[in-house]
Amino acid sequence: MHQRIIQTSNLKSIFLIRLMVGVVFLSEGIQKFLFPAIRGAGRFEKVGLPSPEFLGAFVGGFEVVCGLLVLIGLYTRLAGIPLLIIMLVAISTTKVDILMDDGFWVMMHAARTDYAMLLASLFLIIKGAGPCSVDWQIGK
């Protein structure tokens, strides 16, 4: 089972996807702690999620930890799963209202980063971390 989790494609360009996903989630997670009123609990309260104080720290913690794991390429497939879930929740809680109120194209513009992170996380779950990763080194 462990071998299946760390198994990865040998495409060196996967590093670029890991860099994008890791840096974005790490940064967003840190910001949830630095600026809780606008990026963490305050944002969750604004969109109507329950227990915003808890969720701000919970989601921020996952973004930091999983973002770091993706950056170094350690258990990348596993780290991608919570990130994928975070993006699904973010899209469903923030972009559906934009779609209903402002239309498809406004929503598509507002969701561009969300979709990029969703699909890039899915890509990493499917392909793994690539050869420039801890997973690759462990698997050798």
N, C-alpha and C positions, 0 to 999 in steps of 0.2 A: 504494500500500500504506500509506504513512504517513497519508494522509487517512482511510483506513478505520479505522486504529488510534485516531486522535484524534476521529473523528466521534462525536457525542454527542447524546443527547436534550435537548430544551429544558426539561425539567421542573426547576424550581428546587428542588423538594423532594429531589432526588438529593443535594444538599449534606448533608442530615441523615444519609443513609446513609453518605456518604463520611466525615463527621465521626465517626460511630460506629466504622466499620471502621478508619479511620486511627488514631484515638486508642487503640483497644484493641490493635491490632498494634504500634504504636509503643511503647506502655507495656510490653507483654509482651516485646518484643525487648530493650528497655533492661534489664528485670528479669533476663533471661537472663545479662546481663553483670554486673549488680550483685549478684545472688544466685545464682551458678552452682550451688551445692550443692542448692538447692531448686527453682529455675526453669529451669536450663540443663542442664549436663552431669550433675548428680546426678539430675535427673528422668529424663533419657534413659537413664541407667544403670539406674535403678529399673524402668523398663518394658522393659528388655532390648534396647534398640537398640545396634547396634555403634558403635564409635568415639564414645562420648558426648561427649568433650572437643571433638572436631572438630564434631560435629553441633550441640552447644550454641551454639558461635560461628557456625556456618554458618546455622542456622535463625534465631538472634537477629539476625544481620546482615540477612538477608532481611526479617525482620519490621520492623526499623527502617527500612531503605531503602524497602521497598514501602509501609509505613505512612505515611511522609512523602510519597511520590509520590501516594498516594491522598488524603491530606489536602489537598495543594495542587492536586490534579486534573491531574497531569502523567502522561501515558501510563497512565492509570487502568486501561484494559483489560489492558494488559500486566502491570501491577503486581498486578492481581487474580489472575492465573494462579498465581504461586507461593503466594499466600495461600490460594487454594482448595486447592492440593496440601497445604500445611501442615495445613489443617483436616481433610482426608481422612485423612492419616496420624495426626493426633492422635486422631480418632474411632476409627480402626481399632486403634490401639495401646493406648488407655486405656479406651475405653468398652465394647468387646466383653467384656472380663473382668468388668466390672460387670454387664453383661447376663447373663452366664452364672452369676455368683455370687449376684447380688442381685435379678435380675428386671428386667422391662421398665420399670416405673415409676421404680425407683431410677436406672436408666440414663438414662431420659428427663430426670430432674431434674438429674443430673450433667452431661448433655450439652447443656443449654439454651444456654449461651454458645457452645459449639462449633457447634451447628446454626445459631444466629443469624449467626455469622461466616461459616460456609460459604455460607449462602443469600444473605447480603448481598454477599459477594465475587462470587458468581455473578451477582447482579443488576447489579453494577457492570461485570462483563465484558460482559454483554448490553447494558446501556443506556449505558455510558460515564459520564463525569464530571459532566455537566450544565453549565448556563450559568455557574455561579459557579466556573470552573476555568481553569487554564492551557490545557488541551486546547481549550476553547471559544474562548479568545483566539487561539490559534494557528490554529484552523480558520476563523476569520472572514476 
